[in-house]
């Protein structure tokens, strides 16, 4: 398992929080729709927005295995 680290400092969302939010998605779909779902669950990237690209990268990494 990947080392857990904070991805969104404003909302204190970690790598594992994002992975948990993606549970049940077994195939790589549209990354932006997955981002919207993760954002609803974790509230990431709703503060300053500076982590937007980091969150997209984590989603891509997780979904591509």
PDBQT receptor file of N, H, CA, C and O in Angstrom, charges set to zero:
ATOM      1  N   UNK A   1       0.840  -1.187   0.000  1.00  0.00    +0.000 N 
ATOM      2  CA  UNK A   1       0.000   0.000   0.000  1.00  0.00    +0.000 C 
ATOM      3  C   UNK A   1       0.885   1.251   0.000  1.00  0.00    +0.000 C 
ATOM      4  O   UNK A   1       1.948   1.281   0.621  1.00  0.00    +0.000 OA
ATOM      5  N   UNK A   2       0.438   2.240  -0.684  1.00  0.00    +0.000 N 
ATOM      6  H   UNK A   2      -0.425   2.217  -1.189  1.00  0.00    +0.000 HD
ATOM      7  CA  UNK A   2       1.170   3.507  -0.806  1.00  0.00    +0.000 C 
ATOM      8  C   UNK A   2       1.220   4.210   0.548  1.00  0.00    +0.000 C 
ATOM      9  O   UNK A   2       0.281   4.119   1.339  1.00  0.00    +0.000 OA
ATOM     10  N   UNK A   3       2.315   4.907   0.806  1.00  0.00    +0.000 N 
ATOM     11  H   UNK A   3       3.078   4.981   0.163  1.00  0.00    +0.000 HD
ATOM     12  CA  UNK A   3       2.444   5.679   2.037  1.00  0.00    +0.000 C 
ATOM     13  C   UNK A   3       1.376   6.777   2.073  1.00  0.00    +0.000 C 
ATOM     14  O   UNK A   3       1.174   7.481   1.083  1.00  0.00    +0.000 OA
ATOM     15  N   UNK A   4       0.703   6.921   3.202  1.00  0.00    +0.000 N 
ATOM     16  H   UNK A   4       0.868   6.350   4.006  1.00  0.00    +0.000 HD
ATOM     17  CA  UNK A   4      -0.332   7.930   3.363  1.00  0.00    +0.000 C 
ATOM     18  C   UNK A   4       0.307   9.300   3.576  1.00  0.00    +0.000 C 
ATOM     19  O   UNK A   4       1.279   9.434   4.320  1.00  0.00    +0.000 OA
ATOM     20  N   UNK A   5      -0.241  10.299   2.926  1.00  0.00    +0.000 N 
ATOM     21  H   UNK A   5      -1.031  10.191   2.322  1.00  0.00    +0.000 HD
ATOM     22  CA  UNK A   5       0.237  11.675   3.092  1.00  0.00    +0.000 C 
ATOM     23  C   UNK A   5      -0.924  12.622   2.822  1.00  0.00    +0.000 C 
ATOM     24  O   UNK A   5      -1.914  12.238   2.199  1.00  0.00    +0.000 OA
ATOM     25  N   UNK A   6      -0.800  13.847   3.288  1.00  0.00    +0.000 N 
ATOM     26  H   UNK A   6       0.004  14.158   3.794  1.00  0.00    +0.000 HD
ATOM     27  CA  UNK A   6      -1.844  14.849   3.108  1.00  0.00    +0.000 C 
ATOM     28  C   UNK A   6      -1.768  15.412   1.691  1.00  0.00    +0.000 C 
ATOM     29  O   UNK A   6      -0.712  15.861   1.244  1.00  0.00    +0.000 OA
ATOM     30  N   UNK A   7      -2.904  15.380   0.993  1.00  0.00    +0.000 N 
ATOM     31  H   UNK A   7      -3.761  15.015   1.356  1.00  0.00    +0.000 HD
ATOM     32  CA  UNK A   7      -2.995  15.907  -0.366  1.00  0.00    +0.000 C 
ATOM     33  C   UNK A   7      -3.616  17.299  -0.335  1.00  0.00    +0.000 C 
ATOM     34  O   UNK A   7      -3.172  18.196  -1.050  1.00  0.00    +0.000 OA
ATOM     35  N   UNK A   8      -4.639  17.478   0.490  1.00  0.00    +0.000 N 
ATOM     36  H   UNK A   8      -5.001  16.748   1.071  1.00  0.00    +0.000 HD
ATOM     37  CA  UNK A   8      -5.332  18.768   0.620  1.00  0.00    +0.000 C 
ATOM     38  C   UNK A   8      -5.130  19.276   2.047  1.00  0.00    +0.000 C 
ATOM     39  O   UNK A   8      -5.712  18.756   2.998  1.00  0.00    +0.000 OA
ATOM     40  N   UNK A   9      -4.294  20.300   2.170  1.00  0.00    +0.000 N 
ATOM     41  H   UNK A   9      -3.821  20.722   1.397  1.00  0.00    +0.000 HD
ATOM     42  CA  UNK A   9      -4.008  20.840   3.499  1.00  0.00    +0.000 C 
ATOM     43  C   UNK A   9      -5.194  21.583   4.111  1.00  0.00    +0.000 C 
ATOM     44  O   UNK A   9      -5.411  21.511   5.320  1.00  0.00    +0.000 OA
ATOM     45  N   UNK A  10      -5.955  22.290   3.292  1.00  0.00    +0.000 N 
ATOM     46  H   UNK A  10      -5.778  22.348   2.309  1.00  0.00    +0.000 HD
ATOM     47  CA  UNK A  10      -7.083  23.083   3.816  1.00  0.00    +0.000 C 
ATOM     48  C   UNK A  10      -8.119  22.205   4.518  1.00  0.00    +0.000 C 
ATOM     49  O   UNK A  10      -8.631  22.561   5.578  1.00  0.00    +0.000 OA
ATOM     50  N   UNK A  11      -8.418  21.060   3.918  1.00  0.00    +0.000 N 
ATOM     51  H   UNK A  11      -8.002  20.771   3.057  1.00  0.00    +0.000 HD
ATOM     52  CA  UNK A  11      -9.459  20.164   4.442  1.00  0.00    +0.000 C 
ATOM     53  C   UNK A  11      -8.880  18.907   5.081  1.00  0.00    +0.000 C 
ATOM     54  O   UNK A  11      -9.622  18.013   5.488  1.00  0.00    +0.000 OA
ATOM     55  N   UNK A  12      -7.548  18.842   5.167  1.00  0.00    +0.000 N 
ATOM     56  H   UNK A  12      -6.945  19.568   4.836  1.00  0.00    +0.000 HD
ATOM     57  CA  UNK A  12      -6.850  17.699   5.768  1.00  0.00    +0.000 C 
ATOM     58  C   UNK A  12      -7.285  16.369   5.160  1.00  0.00    +0.000 C 
ATOM     59  O   UNK A  12      -7.633  15.428   5.874  1.00  0.00    +0.000 OA
ATOM     60  N   UNK A  13      -7.259  16.307   3.825  1.00  0.00    +0.000 N 
ATOM     61  H   UNK A  13      -6.976  17.071   3.245  1.00  0.00    +0.000 HD
ATOM     62  CA  UNK A  13      -7.620  15.097   3.092  1.00  0.00    +0.000 C 
ATOM     63  C   UNK A  13      -6.333  14.378   2.706  1.00  0.00    +0.000 C 
ATOM     64  O   UNK A  13      -5.423  14.968   2.123  1.00  0.00    +0.000 OA
ATOM     65  N   UNK A  14      -6.277  13.102   3.042  1.00  0.00    +0.000 N 
ATOM     66  H   UNK A  14      -7.015  12.623   3.516  1.00  0.00    +0.000 HD
ATOM     67  CA  UNK A  14      -5.079  12.314   2.782  1.00  0.00    +0.000 C 
ATOM     68  C   UNK A  14      -5.236  11.446   1.533  1.00  0.00    +0.000 C 
ATOM     69  O   UNK A  14      -6.325  11.304   0.976  1.00  0.00    +0.000 OA
ATOM     70  N   UNK A  15      -4.125  10.880   1.124  1.00  0.00    +0.000 N 
ATOM     71  H   UNK A  15      -3.240  10.995   1.577  1.00  0.00    +0.000 HD
ATOM     72  CA  UNK A  15      -4.119   9.923   0.016  1.00  0.00    +0.000 C 
ATOM     73  C   UNK A  15      -5.119   8.807   0.288  1.00  0.00    +0.000 C 
ATOM     74  O   UNK A  15      -5.896   8.437  -0.592  1.00  0.00    +0.000 OA
ATOM     75  N   UNK A  16      -5.100   8.271   1.505  1.00  0.00    +0.000 N 
ATOM     76  H   UNK A  16      -4.469   8.571   2.220  1.00  0.00    +0.000 HD
ATOM     77  CA  UNK A  16      -6.007   7.180   1.853  1.00  0.00    +0.000 C 
ATOM     78  C   UNK A  16      -7.467   7.630   1.841  1.00  0.00    +0.000 C 
ATOM     79  O   UNK A  16      -8.344   6.843   1.487  1.00  0.00    +0.000 OA
ATOM     80  N   UNK A  17      -7.745   8.874   2.218  1.00  0.00    +0.000 N 
ATOM     81  H   UNK A  17      -7.032   9.513   2.505  1.00  0.00    +0.000 HD
ATOM     82  CA  UNK A  17      -9.115   9.388   2.146  1.00  0.00    +0.000 C 
ATOM     83  C   UNK A  17      -9.617   9.367   0.701  1.00  0.00    +0.000 C 
ATOM     84  O   UNK A  17     -10.763   9.004   0.437  1.00  0.00    +0.000 OA
ATOM     85  N   UNK A  18      -8.753   9.758  -0.218  1.00  0.00    +0.000 N 
ATOM     86  H   UNK A  18      -7.822  10.053  -0.004  1.00  0.00    +0.000 HD
ATOM     87  CA  UNK A  18      -9.125   9.752  -1.639  1.00  0.00    +0.000 C 
ATOM     88  C   UNK A  18      -9.317   8.318  -2.120  1.00  0.00    +0.000 C 
ATOM     89  O   UNK A  18     -10.274   8.022  -2.835  1.00  0.00    +0.000 OA
ATOM     90  N   UNK A  19      -8.409   7.433  -1.726  1.00  0.00    +0.000 N 
ATOM     91  H   UNK A  19      -7.632   7.674  -1.145  1.00  0.00    +0.000 HD
ATOM     92  CA  UNK A  19      -8.543   6.019  -2.108  1.00  0.00    +0.000 C 
ATOM     93  C   UNK A  19      -9.853   5.446  -1.585  1.00  0.00    +0.000 C 
ATOM     94  O   UNK A  19     -10.534   4.710  -2.299  1.00  0.00    +0.000 OA
ATOM     95  N   UNK A  20     -10.210   5.771  -0.358  1.00  0.00    +0.000 N 
ATOM     96  H   UNK A  20      -9.657   6.368   0.222  1.00  0.00    +0.000 HD
ATOM     97  CA  UNK A  20     -11.474   5.297   0.218  1.00  0.00    +0.000 C 
ATOM     98  C   UNK A  20     -12.669   5.832  -0.553  1.00  0.00    +0.000 C 
ATOM     99  O   UNK A  20     -13.644   5.110  -0.764  1.00  0.00    +0.000 OA
ATOM    100  N   UNK A  21     -12.604   7.092  -0.976  1.00  0.00    +0.000 N 
ATOM    101  H   UNK A  21     -11.812   7.678  -0.804  1.00  0.00    +0.000 HD
ATOM    102  CA  UNK A  21     -13.700   7.706  -1.731  1.00  0.00    +0.000 C 
ATOM    103  C   UNK A  21     -13.869   7.048  -3.100  1.00  0.00    +0.000 C 
ATOM    104  O   UNK A  21     -14.960   7.072  -3.670  1.00  0.00    +0.000 OA
ATOM    105  N   UNK A  22     -12.805   6.467  -3.622  1.00  0.00    +0.000 N 
ATOM    106  H   UNK A  22     -11.918   6.447  -3.159  1.00  0.00    +0.000 HD
ATOM    107  CA  UNK A  22     -12.853   5.813  -4.932  1.00  0.00    +0.000 C 
ATOM    108  C   UNK A  22     -13.241   4.344  -4.848  1.00  0.00    +0.000 C 
ATOM    109  O   UNK A  22     -13.390   3.687  -5.878  1.00  0.00    +0.000 OA
ATOM    110  N   UNK A  23     -13.405   3.826  -3.652  1.00  0.00    +0.000 N 
ATOM    111  H   UNK A  23     -13.284   4.360  -2.815  1.00  0.00    +0.000 HD
ATOM    112  CA  UNK A  23     -13.747   2.421  -3.493  1.00  0.00    +0.000 C 
ATOM    113  C   UNK A  23     -15.047   2.118  -4.233  1.00  0.00    +0.000 C 
ATOM    114  O   UNK A  23     -16.011   2.881  -4.164  1.00  0.00    +0.000 OA
ATOM    115  N   UNK A  24     -15.053   1.008  -4.931  1.00  0.00    +0.000 N 
ATOM    116  H   UNK A  24     -14.269   0.389  -4.987  1.00  0.00    +0.000 HD
ATOM    117  CA  UNK A  24     -16.221   0.630  -5.710  1.00  0.00    +0.000 C 
ATOM    118  C   UNK A  24     -16.111   1.001  -7.173  1.00  0.00    +0.000 C 
ATOM    119  O   UNK A  24     -16.913   0.550  -7.990  1.00  0.00    +0.000 OA
ATOM    120  N   UNK A  25     -15.127   1.817  -7.514  1.00  0.00    +0.000 N 
ATOM    121  H   UNK A  25     -14.475   2.184  -6.851  1.00  0.00    +0.000 HD
ATOM    122  CA  UNK A  25     -14.862   2.148  -8.915  1.00  0.00    +0.000 C 
ATOM    123  C   UNK A  25     -13.763   1.212  -9.378  1.00  0.00    +0.000 C 
ATOM    124  O   UNK A  25     -12.595   1.375  -9.023  1.00  0.00    +0.000 OA
ATOM    125  N   UNK A  26     -14.152   0.229 -10.174  1.00  0.00    +0.000 N 
ATOM    126  H   UNK A  26     -15.100   0.096 -10.463  1.00  0.00    +0.000 HD
ATOM    127  CA  UNK A  26     -13.174  -0.778 -10.562  1.00  0.00    +0.000 C 
ATOM    128  C   UNK A  26     -12.547  -0.522 -11.919  1.00  0.00    +0.000 C 
ATOM    129  O   UNK A  26     -11.681  -1.282 -12.353  1.00  0.00    +0.000 OA
ATOM    130  N   UNK A  27     -12.971   0.540 -12.597  1.00  0.00    +0.000 N 
ATOM    131  H   UNK A  27     -13.674   1.157 -12.244  1.00  0.00    +0.000 HD
ATOM    132  CA  UNK A  27     -12.337   0.860 -13.868  1.00  0.00    +0.000 C 
ATOM    133  C   UNK A  27     -12.104   2.357 -13.945  1.00  0.00    +0.000 C 
ATOM    134  O   UNK A  27     -12.770   3.146 -13.274  1.00  0.00    +0.000 OA
ATOM    135  N   UNK A  28     -11.155   2.724 -14.769  1.00  0.00    +0.000 N 
ATOM    136  H   UNK A  28     -10.614   2.083 -15.314  1.00  0.00    +0.000 HD
ATOM    137  CA  UNK A  28     -10.804   4.131 -14.909  1.00  0.00    +0.000 C 
ATOM    138  C   UNK A  28     -11.807   4.806 -15.827  1.00  0.00    +0.000 C 
ATOM    139  O   UNK A  28     -11.865   4.538 -17.027  1.00  0.00    +0.000 OA
ATOM    140  N   UNK A  29     -12.585   5.678 -15.238  1.00  0.00    +0.000 N 
ATOM    141  H   UNK A  29     -12.538   5.897 -14.263  1.00  0.00    +0.000 HD
ATOM    142  CA  UNK A  29     -13.604   6.409 -15.975  1.00  0.00    +0.000 C 
ATOM    143  C   UNK A  29     -13.064   7.807 -16.281  1.00  0.00    +0.000 C 
ATOM    144  O   UNK A  29     -11.851   8.012 -16.314  1.00  0.00    +0.000 OA
ATOM    145  N   UNK A  30     -13.927   8.728 -16.494  1.00  0.00    +0.000 N 
ATOM    146  H   UNK A  30     -14.913   8.562 -16.466  1.00  0.00    +0.000 HD
ATOM    147  CA  UNK A  30     -13.546  10.121 -16.718  1.00  0.00    +0.000 C 
ATOM    148  C   UNK A  30     -12.989  10.686 -15.414  1.00  0.00    +0.000 C 
ATOM    149  O   UNK A  30     -13.682  10.716 -14.397  1.00  0.00    +0.000 OA
ATOM    150  N   UNK A  31     -11.734  11.132 -15.450  1.00  0.00    +0.000 N 
ATOM    151  H   UNK A  31     -11.171  11.108 -16.277  1.00  0.00    +0.000 HD
ATOM    152  CA  UNK A  31     -11.073  11.601 -14.229  1.00  0.00    +0.000 C 
ATOM    153  C   UNK A  31     -11.799  12.806 -13.625  1.00  0.00    +0.000 C 
ATOM    154  O   UNK A  31     -11.815  12.951 -12.402  1.00  0.00    +0.000 OA
ATOM    155  N   UNK A  32     -12.390  13.658 -14.434  1.00  0.00    +0.000 N 
ATOM    156  H   UNK A  32     -12.377  13.539 -15.427  1.00  0.00    +0.000 HD
ATOM    157  CA  UNK A  32     -13.086  14.826 -13.891  1.00  0.00    +0.000 C 
ATOM    158  C   UNK A  32     -14.372  14.441 -13.173  1.00  0.00    +0.000 C 
ATOM    159  O   UNK A  32     -14.726  15.064 -12.172  1.00  0.00    +0.000 OA
ATOM    160  N   UNK A  33     -15.079  13.426 -13.665  1.00  0.00    +0.000 N 
ATOM    161  H   UNK A  33     -14.791  12.920 -14.478  1.00  0.00    +0.000 HD
ATOM    162  CA  UNK A  33     -16.271  12.987 -12.946  1.00  0.00    +0.000 C 
ATOM    163  C   UNK A  33     -15.888  12.297 -11.643  1.00  0.00    +0.000 C 
ATOM    164  O   UNK A  33     -16.582  12.439 -10.636  1.00  0.00    +0.000 OA
ATOM    165  N   UNK A  34     -14.788  11.553 -11.659  1.00  0.00    +0.000 N 
ATOM    166  H   UNK A  34     -14.224  11.438 -12.477  1.00  0.00    +0.000 HD
ATOM    167  CA  UNK A  34     -14.295  10.947 -10.420  1.00  0.00    +0.000 C 
ATOM    168  C   UNK A  34     -13.848  12.027  -9.444  1.00  0.00    +0.000 C 
ATOM    169  O   UNK A  34     -14.073  11.907  -8.239  1.00  0.00    +0.000 OA
ATOM    170  N   UNK A  35     -13.216  13.082  -9.957  1.00  0.00    +0.000 N 
ATOM    171  H   UNK A  35     -13.033  13.179 -10.935  1.00  0.00    +0.000 HD
ATOM    172  CA  UNK A  35     -12.808  14.201  -9.105  1.00  0.00    +0.000 C 
ATOM    173  C   UNK A  35     -14.033  14.803  -8.411  1.00  0.00    +0.000 C 
ATOM    174  O   UNK A  35     -13.998  15.067  -7.210  1.00  0.00    +0.000 OA
ATOM    175  N   UNK A  36     -15.110  15.020  -9.166  1.00  0.00    +0.000 N 
ATOM    176  H   UNK A  36     -15.138  14.805 -10.142  1.00  0.00    +0.000 HD
ATOM    177  CA  UNK A  36     -16.330  15.588  -8.584  1.00  0.00    +0.000 C 
ATOM    178  C   UNK A  36     -16.873  14.709  -7.462  1.00  0.00    +0.000 C 
ATOM    179  O   UNK A  36     -17.315  15.208  -6.428  1.00  0.00    +0.000 OA
ATOM    180  N   UNK A  37     -16.835  13.403  -7.677  1.00  0.00    +0.000 N 
ATOM    181  H   UNK A  37     -16.476  12.997  -8.517  1.00  0.00    +0.000 HD
ATOM    182  CA  UNK A  37     -17.326  12.475  -6.651  1.00  0.00    +0.000 C 
ATOM    183  C   UNK A  37     -16.442  12.498  -5.408  1.00  0.00    +0.000 C 
ATOM    184  O   UNK A  37     -16.939  12.539  -4.283  1.00  0.00    +0.000 OA
ATOM    185  N   UNK A  38     -15.126  12.473  -5.621  1.00  0.00    +0.000 N 
ATOM    186  H   UNK A  38     -14.722  12.440  -6.535  1.00  0.00    +0.000 HD
ATOM    187  CA  UNK A  38     -14.183  12.532  -4.502  1.00  0.00    +0.000 C 
ATOM    188  C   UNK A  38     -14.367  13.848  -3.734  1.00  0.00    +0.000 C 
ATOM    189  O   UNK A  38     -14.337  13.868  -2.503  1.00  0.00    +0.000 OA
ATOM    190  N   UNK A  39     -14.556  14.932  -4.470  1.00  0.00    +0.000 N 
ATOM    191  H   UNK A  39     -14.581  14.916  -5.469  1.00  0.00    +0.000 HD
ATOM    192  CA  UNK A  39     -14.732  16.243  -3.843  1.00  0.00    +0.000 C 
ATOM    193  C   UNK A  39     -15.993  16.275  -2.972  1.00  0.00    +0.000 C 
ATOM    194  O   UNK A  39     -15.974  16.839  -1.878  1.00  0.00    +0.000 OA
ATOM    195  N   UNK A  40     -17.075  15.679  -3.447  1.00  0.00    +0.000 N 
ATOM    196  H   UNK A  40     -17.090  15.221  -4.336  1.00  0.00    +0.000 HD
ATOM    197  CA  UNK A  40     -18.315  15.627  -2.665  1.00  0.00    +0.000 C 
ATOM    198  C   UNK A  40     -18.121  14.871  -1.360  1.00  0.00    +0.000 C 
ATOM    199  O   UNK A  40     -18.644  15.263  -0.317  1.00  0.00    +0.000 OA
ATOM    200  N   UNK A  41     -17.359  13.777  -1.432  1.00  0.00    +0.000 N 
ATOM    201  H   UNK A  41     -16.934  13.459  -2.279  1.00  0.00    +0.000 HD
ATOM    202  CA  UNK A  41     -17.157  12.925  -0.261  1.00  0.00    +0.000 C 
ATOM    203  C   UNK A  41     -16.161  13.539   0.718  1.00  0.00    +0.000 C 
ATOM    204  O   UNK A  41     -16.399  13.526   1.926  1.00  0.00    +0.000 OA
ATOM    205  N   UNK A  42     -15.050  14.077   0.218  1.00  0.00    +0.000 N 
ATOM    206  H   UNK A  42     -14.857  14.088  -0.763  1.00  0.00    +0.000 HD
ATOM    207  CA  UNK A  42     -13.958  14.512   1.090  1.00  0.00    +0.000 C 
ATOM    208  C   UNK A  42     -13.885  16.017   1.310  1.00  0.00    +0.000 C 
ATOM    209  O   UNK A  42     -13.239  16.475   2.252  1.00  0.00    +0.000 OA
ATOM    210  N   UNK A  43     -14.547  16.796   0.440  1.00  0.00    +0.000 N 
ATOM    211  H   UNK A  43     -15.072  16.424  -0.325  1.00  0.00    +0.000 HD
ATOM    212  CA  UNK A  43     -14.468  18.261   0.452  1.00  0.00    +0.000 C 
ATOM    213  C   UNK A  43     -13.096  18.784   0.034  1.00  0.00    +0.000 C 
ATOM    214  O   UNK A  43     -12.792  19.958   0.246  1.00  0.00    +0.000 OA
ATOM    215  N   UNK A  44     -12.263  17.919  -0.560  1.00  0.00    +0.000 N 
ATOM    216  H   UNK A  44     -12.510  16.966  -0.732  1.00  0.00    +0.000 HD
ATOM    217  CA  UNK A  44     -10.948  18.363  -1.016  1.00  0.00    +0.000 C 
ATOM    218  C   UNK A  44     -11.096  19.412  -2.107  1.00  0.00    +0.000 C 
ATOM    219  O   UNK A  44     -12.068  19.407  -2.862  1.00  0.00    +0.000 OA
ATOM    220  N   UNK A  45     -10.140  20.294  -2.180  1.00  0.00    +0.000 N 
ATOM    221  H   UNK A  45      -9.351  20.298  -1.567  1.00  0.00    +0.000 HD
ATOM    222  CA  UNK A  45     -10.067  21.341  -3.194  1.00  0.00    +0.000 C 
ATOM    223  C   UNK A  45     -11.256  22.297  -3.153  1.00  0.00    +0.000 C 
ATOM    224  O   UNK A  45     -11.645  22.864  -4.174  1.00  0.00    +0.000 OA
ATOM    225  N   UNK A  46     -11.828  22.469  -1.958  1.00  0.00    +0.000 N 
ATOM    226  H   UNK A  46     -11.512  22.009  -1.128  1.00  0.00    +0.000 HD
ATOM    227  CA  UNK A  46     -12.921  23.442  -1.796  1.00  0.00    +0.000 C 
ATOM    228  C   UNK A  46     -12.483  24.627  -0.946  1.00  0.00    +0.000 C 
ATOM    229  O   UNK A  46     -13.261  25.549  -0.700  1.00  0.00    +0.000 OA
ATOM    230  N   UNK A  47     -11.234  24.594  -0.503  1.00  0.00    +0.000 N 
ATOM    231  H   UNK A  47     -10.602  23.845  -0.703  1.00  0.00    +0.000 HD
ATOM    232  CA  UNK A  47     -10.686  25.726   0.260  1.00  0.00    +0.000 C 
ATOM    233  C   UNK A  47     -10.004  26.670  -0.711  1.00  0.00    +0.000 C 
ATOM    234  O   UNK A  47     -10.664  27.453  -1.394  1.00  0.00    +0.000 OA
ATOM    235  N   UNK A  48      -8.712  26.597  -0.772  1.00  0.00    +0.000 N 
ATOM    236  H   UNK A  48      -8.175  25.960  -0.218  1.00  0.00    +0.000 HD
ATOM    237  CA  UNK A  48      -7.948  27.494  -1.660  1.00  0.00    +0.000 C 
ATOM    238  C   UNK A  48      -7.903  26.976  -3.091  1.00  0.00    +0.000 C 
ATOM    239  O   UNK A  48      -7.681  27.754  -4.019  1.00  0.00    +0.000 OA
ATOM    240  N   UNK A  49      -8.111  25.665  -3.288  1.00  0.00    +0.000 N 
ATOM    241  H   UNK A  49      -8.291  25.033  -2.534  1.00  0.00    +0.000 HD
ATOM    242  CA  UNK A  49      -8.075  25.077  -4.620  1.00  0.00    +0.000 C 
ATOM    243  C   UNK A  49      -6.695  24.729  -5.117  1.00  0.00    +0.000 C 
ATOM    244  O   UNK A  49      -6.546  24.228  -6.231  1.00  0.00    +0.000 OA
ATOM    245  N   UNK A  50      -5.689  24.983  -4.318  1.00  0.00    +0.000 N 
ATOM    246  H   UNK A  50      -5.810  25.390  -3.413  1.00  0.00    +0.000 HD
ATOM    247  CA  UNK A  50      -4.316  24.738  -4.737  1.00  0.00    +0.000 C 
ATOM    248  C   UNK A  50      -3.957  23.280  -4.934  1.00  0.00    +0.000 C 
ATOM    249  O   UNK A  50      -2.949  22.977  -5.573  1.00  0.00    +0.000 OA
ATOM    250  N   UNK A  51      -4.752  22.374  -4.406  1.00  0.00    +0.000 N 
ATOM    251  H   UNK A  51      -5.571  22.619  -3.887  1.00  0.00    +0.000 HD
ATOM    252  CA  UNK A  51      -4.440  20.947  -4.509  1.00  0.00    +0.000 C 
ATOM    253  C   UNK A  51      -5.149  20.281  -5.682  1.00  0.00    +0.000 C 
ATOM    254  O   UNK A  51      -5.023  19.070  -5.865  1.00  0.00    +0.000 OA
ATOM    255  N   UNK A  52      -5.875  21.031  -6.466  1.00  0.00    +0.000 N 
ATOM    256  H   UNK A  52      -5.977  22.015  -6.318  1.00  0.00    +0.000 HD
ATOM    257  CA  UNK A  52      -6.679  20.459  -7.555  1.00  0.00    +0.000 C 
ATOM    258  C   UNK A  52      -5.877  19.485  -8.416  1.00  0.00    +0.000 C 
ATOM    259  O   UNK A  52      -6.309  18.352  -8.629  1.00  0.00    +0.000 OA
ATOM    260  N   UNK A  53      -4.733  19.906  -8.905  1.00  0.00    +0.000 N 
ATOM    261  H   UNK A  53      -4.382  20.826  -8.731  1.00  0.00    +0.000 HD
ATOM    262  CA  UNK A  53      -3.917  19.051  -9.767  1.00  0.00    +0.000 C 
ATOM    263  C   UNK A  53      -3.351  17.851  -9.012  1.00  0.00    +0.000 C 
ATOM    264  O   UNK A  53      -3.232  16.764  -9.576  1.00  0.00    +0.000 OA
ATOM    265  N   UNK A  54      -3.000  18.043  -7.731  1.00  0.00    +0.000 N 
ATOM    266  H   UNK A  54      -3.097  18.926  -7.273  1.00  0.00    +0.000 HD
ATOM    267  CA  UNK A  54      -2.505  16.925  -6.928  1.00  0.00    +0.000 C 
ATOM    268  C   UNK A  54      -3.594  15.873  -6.747  1.00  0.00    +0.000 C 
ATOM    269  O   UNK A  54      -3.324  14.675  -6.827  1.00  0.00    +0.000 OA
ATOM    270  N   UNK A  55      -4.828  16.325  -6.500  1.00  0.00    +0.000 N 
ATOM    271  H   UNK A  55      -5.046  17.298  -6.435  1.00  0.00    +0.000 HD
ATOM    272  CA  UNK A  55      -5.944  15.383  -6.330  1.00  0.00    +0.000 C 
ATOM    273  C   UNK A  55      -6.183  14.618  -7.629  1.00  0.00    +0.000 C 
ATOM    274  O   UNK A  55      -6.371  13.401  -7.604  1.00  0.00    +0.000 OA
ATOM    275  N   UNK A  56      -6.176  15.316  -8.760  1.00  0.00    +0.000 N 
ATOM    276  H   UNK A  56      -6.023  16.304  -8.781  1.00  0.00    +0.000 HD
ATOM    277  CA  UNK A  56      -6.336  14.637 -10.059  1.00  0.00    +0.000 C 
ATOM    278  C   UNK A  56      -5.242  13.603 -10.261  1.00  0.00    +0.000 C 
ATOM    279  O   UNK A  56      -5.505  12.504 -10.749  1.00  0.00    +0.000 OA
ATOM    280  N   UNK A  57      -4.024  13.948  -9.891  1.00  0.00    +0.000 N 
ATOM    281  H   UNK A  57      -3.810  14.841  -9.495  1.00  0.00    +0.000 HD
ATOM    282  CA  UNK A  57      -2.907  13.001 -10.021  1.00  0.00    +0.000 C 
ATOM    283  C   UNK A  57      -3.077  11.780  -9.154  1.00  0.00    +0.000 C 
ATOM    284  O   UNK A  57      -2.785  10.666  -9.589  1.00  0.00    +0.000 OA
ATOM    285  N   UNK A  58      -3.545  11.964  -7.934  1.00  0.00    +0.000 N 
ATOM    286  H   UNK A  58      -3.783  12.869  -7.580  1.00  0.00    +0.000 HD
ATOM    287  CA  UNK A  58      -3.758  10.844  -7.034  1.00  0.00    +0.000 C 
ATOM    288  C   UNK A  58      -4.878   9.947  -7.565  1.00  0.00    +0.000 C 
ATOM    289  O   UNK A  58      -4.763   8.722  -7.531  1.00  0.00    +0.000 OA
ATOM    290  N   UNK A  59      -5.959  10.556  -8.055  1.00  0.00    +0.000 N 
ATOM    291  H   UNK A  59      -6.053  11.551  -8.083  1.00  0.00    +0.000 HD
ATOM    292  CA  UNK A  59      -7.049   9.769  -8.627  1.00  0.00    +0.000 C 
ATOM    293  C   UNK A  59      -6.523   8.930  -9.792  1.00  0.00    +0.000 C 
ATOM    294  O   UNK A  59      -6.805   7.735  -9.874  1.00  0.00    +0.000 OA
ATOM    295  N   UNK A  60      -5.772   9.545 -10.679  1.00  0.00    +0.000 N 
ATOM    296  H   UNK A  60      -5.543  10.517 -10.613  1.00  0.00    +0.000 HD
ATOM    297  CA  UNK A  60      -5.216   8.823 -11.830  1.00  0.00    +0.000 C 
ATOM    298  C   UNK A  60      -4.313   7.687 -11.383  1.00  0.00    +0.000 C 
ATOM    299  O   UNK A  60      -4.395   6.576 -11.906  1.00  0.00    +0.000 OA
ATOM    300  N   UNK A  61      -3.455   7.966 -10.418  1.00  0.00    +0.000 N 
ATOM    301  H   UNK A  61      -3.388   8.869  -9.993  1.00  0.00    +0.000 HD
ATOM    302  CA  UNK A  61      -2.528   6.945  -9.916  1.00  0.00    +0.000 C 
ATOM    303  C   UNK A  61      -3.278   5.766  -9.330  1.00  0.00    +0.000 C 
ATOM    304  O   UNK A  61      -2.934   4.616  -9.601  1.00  0.00    +0.000 OA
ATOM    305  N   UNK A  62      -4.295   6.035  -8.532  1.00  0.00    +0.000 N 
ATOM    306  H   UNK A  62      -4.574   6.970  -8.312  1.00  0.00    +0.000 HD
ATOM    307  CA  UNK A  62      -5.053   4.974  -7.885  1.00  0.00    +0.000 C 
ATOM    308  C   UNK A  62      -5.823   4.152  -8.923  1.00  0.00    +0.000 C 
ATOM    309  O   UNK A  62      -5.808   2.922  -8.880  1.00  0.00    +0.000 OA
ATOM    310  N   UNK A  63      -6.483   4.824  -9.838  1.00  0.00    +0.000 N 
ATOM    311  H   UNK A  63      -6.495   5.824  -9.873  1.00  0.00    +0.000 HD
ATOM    312  CA  UNK A  63      -7.330   4.125 -10.789  1.00  0.00    +0.000 C 
ATOM    313  C   UNK A  63      -6.532   3.348 -11.849  1.00  0.00    +0.000 C 
ATOM    314  O   UNK A  63      -7.034   2.387 -12.431  1.00  0.00    +0.000 OA
ATOM    315  N   UNK A  64      -5.306   3.771 -12.086  1.00  0.00    +0.000 N 
ATOM    316  H   UNK A  64      -4.899   4.552 -11.613  1.00  0.00    +0.000 HD
ATOM    317  CA  UNK A  64      -4.470   3.041 -13.054  1.00  0.00    +0.000 C 
ATOM    318  C   UNK A  64      -3.673   1.924 -12.402  1.00  0.00    +0.000 C 
ATOM    319  O   UNK A  64      -2.982   1.158 -13.073  1.00  0.00    +0.000 OA
ATOM    320  N   UNK A  65      -3.781   1.847 -11.092  1.00  0.00    +0.000 N 
ATOM    321  H   UNK A  65      -4.343   2.470 -10.547  1.00  0.00    +0.000 HD
ATOM    322  CA  UNK A  65      -3.137   0.763 -10.359  1.00  0.00    +0.000 C 
ATOM    323  C   UNK A  65      -1.693   1.015 -10.139  1.00  0.00    +0.000 C 
ATOM    324  O   UNK A  65      -1.008   0.191  -9.534  1.00  0.00    +0.000 OA
TER     325      UNK A  65
